[in-house]
Amino acid sequence: MTNMQFASRIQPLKSNVFADMDRAKAIALAAGRDLIDLSLGSSDLPAEAHVLEAIAKSLYDPSTHGYLLFNGTREFRQAAADWYAQKFGVTVDPETEVLPLIGSQEGTAHLPLALLNPGDFALLLDPGYPSHAGGVYLASGQIYPMPLQAENDFLPVFTDIPTSVLAQSRMMVLSYPHNPTAAIAPLSFFKEAVAFCQQHNIALVHDFPYVDLVFAGNGDWEKPSSLVPSILQADLDKSVSIEFFTLSKSYNMGGFRIGYAIGNAQLIQALRQIKAAVDFNQYRGILHGAIAALSGPQTGVQTAVATFRQRRDTFIDALHRIGWYVPTPKATMYIWAKLPPHWHQNSIEFCTQLVKQTGVAASPGAGFGKSGEGYVRFALVHEPSILETAVERIAEFL
């Protein structure tokens, strides 16, 4: 067979901690282990009935079966703009400031192609969501990791970024509520980020999938924008900012692959040019379902928040009972736990041995970046009784 030559930009994509974890899960299953998978942040809750009905109705309409160009997405873009206006009080032009996406990951992967020349820097959170780095590598850019430390509430310190890096930086990616640490960021932090990016002529990208999975202090669901602001609330002129939203978490539509970009019109136009070279839009029927989700009853969102709050409390209480003390997160579907002392700097080995010996799968902190080492992430994607069982097995393992 011919020895194929490949582009150097795919070299950083070859090592993947999560692929290694998949192999460890396969070994556990082959050994007869009963797998409790807490490693993937894929909601186990169903999409709402009115969403499914809108999609089902579309299937029998032949006009939905062809290619969908930008102009045909107008109704969805309007629903997204209305959703933002209602939730955050931000006025958005659906014609120039909204772009449908096949999940927000498409946006974070493709935007670097529009912003970075080879060698340009992207400022990324460390730890952070792996696809943010993947898009930069595909654009032949460089990554400057912004370390997130518990003592700084897992917020980056902008003044620590070297001036030589800033001179070559073209984009900064934030994401709060944060995966994997579950940290939230106040509006004051976002205002600081906007001012910093304006000063240094950097595009500010905010990945925003967990906007609704926020837990109020009194146990009731409350309007999340009071705890979790949009980046556009800190950049009302949309001078440097673009935000990515997906319906995967709020509306349990991960498999439908539907989201959108919203914000600065120039960034939206540039991303639209990249998208036009890569794919068409989503199937129109899925857009109909997304419109139903955004504009219809929000009781399903409230149910999801209550469900994940209960799971969070169950899991945290169980961990505390076995002597593993972790802070209670205010948002997301994750627990970010500092490893027990014996495993302090070996999260991959911890997770590999845990799944092999107990069938409980978790995500090693090192998979999210250098600063994630020493931690493990648990995704709360099972019923409370199963989460209790998982912690019992973890106790035996420890």
Secondary structure, DSSP 4 states (H G I P E B T S, - for coil): -------GGGGGGS--HHHHHHHHHHHHHHTT---EE-S-----SPPPHHHHHHHHHHHT-GGGSS---GGGGHHHHHHHHHHHHHHH-----TTTSEEEESSHHHHHHHHHHHH--TT-EEEEEES--HHHHHHHHHTT-EEEEEE--GGGTT---GGGS-HHHHTTEEEEEE-SS-TTT-----HHHHHHHHHHHHHHT-EEEEE-TTSS-B--TTSS---GGGTS--HHHH-TT-SSEEEEEEHHHHSS-GGG--EEEEE-HHHHHHHHHHHHHH-----HHHHHHHHHHHHS--HHHHHHHHHHHHHHHHHHHHHHHTT---PPPSBSSEEEEEPPGGGTT-HHHHHHHHHHHHSEE-EEGGGG-GGGTTEEEEE--S-HHHHHHHHHHHHHH-
